[in-house]
Amino acid sequence: MKKLFLGTVLLALAIVVPIPTIAEVDISIGISLPPPIVFGAPPEVVVIPDTNNVYVVPDLDVDFFFWNGWWWRLWDGRWYRSHYYNRGWAYYRNVPSFYFDVDPGWRGYYRDHHWYGHRWNYERIPSRRLQQNWKSWNNNRYWERQRTWGVQSYQPRPQPQRQELRHKRQEQYQQRPEVQRHQQKMQQQRRPQVQQPQRQRQQPQQERQPQVQQPQRQQQHPQQERQPQVQQPQGQQQPPRQQQSQPRGEQRQKESQRPQPQEKPDRGDEDHRR
């Protein structure tokens, strides 16, 4: 009855608790959420030149981006994202692909209204307008083709130059102390997870060894059982030898039945006859 009751409880929990929720709990173990940022009103954003429609909140001292329908936040060497700017943050394992297209000196260019020697007439975009138009702007490459991101007489950089800048920014990002500390923590958490499957793989191999030896032992038993079967025909060949010896016995009986030569009478018998 106890086993039946426990099984019913576990089944009910499996039905009520969805699998994606359990997976999110396992992933977020040991990862703390960033402190909340209080906004008096929905934040305004600015599109950053030389990017694939990456928007940034310029009024904050921390990196706070909007890209591809998500709000992105970097805190203590870790990345978080949410569909809302003020709640619902979740840890993101990797570095978002847009980040290495962002020039680290964008704050100085924003303050001076210049982008690499060109006048930057940026536009502050309200949050509601961003939510309504970011998909069409992304599909049509609106800021790059029609507006050149608000930079006067600006020509987009060639692709090889963009790739070189991405590589340099990636190296600079990896050298940050908070990023290195986070990577070390992640490596320490992954070590036992890598060793456990190896131990689990060794156990089936040990269990399979007697399974391989059993057929060999079973093959040996029929050989031992066949040995008396091979000797039985040899034992059946012995009776003919006994049949050959029977005529010899008959010959002896015949020889015993033959008339034996009469013995010579003693001398006393001869005198009596006389």
C-alpha positions in Angstrom: 0.0 0.0 0.0 2.8 2.4 0.8 4.5 1.8 -2.6 1.2 2.3 -4.3 0.7 5.6 -2.5 4.2 6.9 -3.3 3.8 5.9 -6.9 0.5 7.9 -7.1 2.2 11.0 -5.6 5.1 10.8 -8.0 2.8 10.5 -10.9 0.7 13.5 -9.8 3.9 15.6 -9.5 5.1 14.5 -12.9 1.8 15.7 -14.4 1.6 19.0 -12.5 5.3 20.0 -12.9 6.2 20.5 -16.5 9.6 19.2 -17.8 10.9 22.6 -19.1 10.4 24.1 -15.6 12.6 21.3 -14.1 15.3 21.9 -16.7 15.4 25.6 -15.9 15.9 24.9 -12.3 18.8 22.6 -13.0 20.5 25.1 -15.3 20.1 28.0 -12.9 21.7 26.2 -9.9 24.4 28.4 -8.4 23.6 31.4 -10.8 22.3 34.5 -9.0 20.1 37.0 -10.7 21.2 40.6 -11.3 19.9 43.4 -9.0 16.9 45.1 -10.4 17.1 48.5 -12.2 14.3 50.9 -11.3 13.0 52.9 -14.3 10.7 55.9 -13.7 9.3 55.3 -17.3 9.9 52.9 -20.1 13.5 53.5 -21.4 14.4 55.2 -24.6 17.0 53.5 -26.9 19.5 54.5 -29.6 20.5 52.3 -32.5 24.3 51.8 -32.6 26.0 52.3 -36.0 27.8 49.4 -37.8 25.5 46.8 -36.1 22.6 44.6 -37.1 20.0 46.8 -35.5 21.4 46.7 -32.0 19.8 49.2 -29.6 21.2 50.5 -26.3 19.8 52.5 -23.4 22.2 55.4 -23.2 21.0 56.9 -19.9 22.5 54.0 -17.8 26.0 53.4 -16.6 25.7 49.6 -17.4 25.4 47.8 -20.7 21.6 47.4 -21.4 20.7 46.4 -24.9 17.7 45.4 -27.0 18.2 43.0 -29.9 16.1 40.5 -31.8 13.1 40.9 -29.5 15.0 40.5 -26.2 16.4 42.9 -23.6 20.0 41.9 -22.8 22.0 42.8 -19.7 25.7 42.1 -18.7 26.3 41.8 -15.0 29.3 40.3 -13.1 30.7 38.6 -16.2 27.4 36.9 -17.0 24.6 37.6 -19.5 20.9 37.7 -18.8 18.0 38.3 -21.1 14.2 39.0 -20.8 11.2 40.0 -22.9 10.7 42.8 -20.4 13.1 45.6 -19.4 12.2 45.5 -15.7 11.5 41.8 -14.9 11.7 38.2 -16.0 15.5 38.0 -16.2 17.1 34.6 -17.0 20.7 33.5 -17.2 22.1 33.1 -20.7 25.0 30.7 -21.0 26.8 32.2 -24.0 27.8 35.7 -25.1 25.1 37.1 -27.5 26.4 37.2 -31.1 25.6 40.9 -31.5 27.9 42.1 -28.7 31.2 41.9 -30.5 29.8 44.2 -33.2 29.2 47.0 -30.6 32.1 49.5 -30.4 33.2 49.7 -26.7 33.6 53.5 -27.1 30.0 54.1 -28.1 29.3 56.2 -25.0 32.0 58.8 -25.9 30.6 58.9 -29.5 27.1 59.4 -28.1 28.2 62.2 -25.8 30.1 64.0 -28.6 27.5 63.4 -31.4 30.3 62.1 -33.6 31.0 58.6 -35.0 34.5 58.2 -36.3 34.7 61.8 -37.5 31.2 62.0 -38.9 28.3 63.9 -37.4 26.0 61.5 -35.6 22.4 62.7 -35.5 21.1 59.8 -33.5 17.4 59.5 -32.7 16.1 58.5 -29.3 13.4 55.9 -29.9 10.6 55.4 -27.3 10.1 51.9 -26.0 6.6 51.6 -27.4 7.8 52.5 -30.9 10.6 50.1 -30.6 8.3 47.2 -29.7 6.0 48.0 -32.6 8.6 48.4 -35.4 11.8 46.4 -34.5 10.8 43.4 -36.6 10.2 45.4 -39.8 13.3 47.5 -39.2 15.3 44.3 -38.8 13.9 42.6 -41.9 14.3 45.8 -44.1 17.7 46.8 -42.6 16.0 50.2 -42.1 18.7 52.0 -40.2 21.6 50.8 -42.4 20.2 51.3 -45.8 17.9 54.3 -45.5 19.3 56.2 -42.6 23.0 55.0 -42.2 22.2 54.9 -38.5 21.9 58.7 -38.4 25.6 59.3 -39.3 26.2 61.9 -42.0 28.1 60.9 -45.1 29.0 57.6 -43.5 29.9 54.5 -45.5 29.6 51.1 -43.8 32.8 49.3 -43.1 33.8 46.4 -45.3 33.2 42.9 -44.0 36.9 41.9 -43.5 37.4 45.0 -41.4 34.3 44.1 -39.3 35.5 40.6 -38.7 38.9 41.9 -37.6 37.3 44.3 -35.1 35.1 41.5 -33.8 38.1 39.3 -33.2 39.9 42.1 -31.2 36.8 42.8 -29.1 36.4 39.2 -28.3 40.0 39.0 -27.0 39.4 42.1 -24.9 36.2 40.7 -23.5 37.9 37.4 -22.5 40.6 39.4 -20.5 38.1 41.0 -18.2 38.5 39.9 -14.6 34.8 39.4 -14.0 34.5 37.3 -17.2 37.5 35.1 -16.2 36.1 34.5 -12.7 32.8 33.4 -14.2 34.4 31.1 -16.7 36.5 29.4 -13.9 33.3 28.8 -11.9 31.6 27.3 -14.9 34.5 25.0 -15.5 34.5 23.8 -11.9 30.8 23.0 -12.1 31.2 21.1 -15.4 34.0 18.8 -14.1 31.9 16.4 -12.0 29.3 16.4 -14.8 31.9 15.2 -17.3 33.2 12.5 -14.9 29.8 11.0 -14.0 29.0 9.7 -17.5 32.4 8.0 -17.7 31.7 6.0 -14.5 28.3 5.1 -15.7 29.8 3.8 -18.9 32.2 1.6 -17.1 29.5 -0.2 -15.1 27.7 -1.6 -18.1 31.1 -3.0 -19.4 31.7 -4.8 -16.1 28.2 -6.2 -16.2 28.6 -7.4 -19.8 31.7 -9.5 -19.0 29.8 -12.4 -17.4 27.3 -12.2 -20.2 30.1 -12.9 -22.7 31.5 -15.7 -20.6 28.2 -17.5 -20.0 27.8 -18.7 -23.6 31.3 -20.1 -23.5 30.4 -22.1 -20.4 27.2 -23.3 -21.9 29.1 -24.5 -24.9 31.4 -26.6 -22.7 28.5 -28.5 -21.1 27.3 -30.0 -24.3 30.9 -31.3 -25.0 30.9 -33.0 -21.6 27.5 -34.5 -22.2 28.5 -35.7 -25.7 31.4 -37.8 -24.3 29.2 -40.6 -23.0 27.3 -40.5 -26.3 30.5 -41.1 -28.1 31.5 -44.0 -25.8 28.2 -45.8 -26.0 28.7 -47.0 -29.6 32.1 -48.4 -28.5 30.4 -50.3 -25.6 27.9 -51.7 -28.0 30.7 -53.2 -30.1 31.9 -55.4 -27.2 29.0 -57.9 -27.3 30.2 -59.3 -30.7 33.5 -60.3 -28.9 31.4 -62.2 -26.4 29.6 -63.9 -29.2 32.9 -65.0 -30.6 33.8 -66.5 -27.3 30.6 -68.5 -27.1 31.6 -71.0 -29.8 34.7 -71.7 -27.9 32.6 -72.7 -24.9 30.5 -75.0 -27.1 33.6 -76.6 -28.4 34.7 -77.3 -24.9 31.3 -78.9 -24.1 31.5 -81.1 -27.2 35.0 -82.0 -26.3 33.8 -83.1 -22.9 31.0 -85.2 -24.5 33.5 -87.1 -26.7 34.1 -90.6 -25.6 37.2 -90.7 -23.5 39.7 -93.5 -24.0 39.2 -96.4 -21.6 41.7 -96.8 -19.0 43.8 -99.9 -18.8 42.6 -102.3 -16.2 44.8 -102.8 -13.3 46.7 -106.0 -12.8 44.4 -107.1 -10.0 41.5 -107.1 -12.4 43.3 -109.2 -14.8 44.1 -111.8 -12.2 40.5 -111.9 -11.1 39.4 -112.6 -14.6 41.8 -115.3 -14.9 
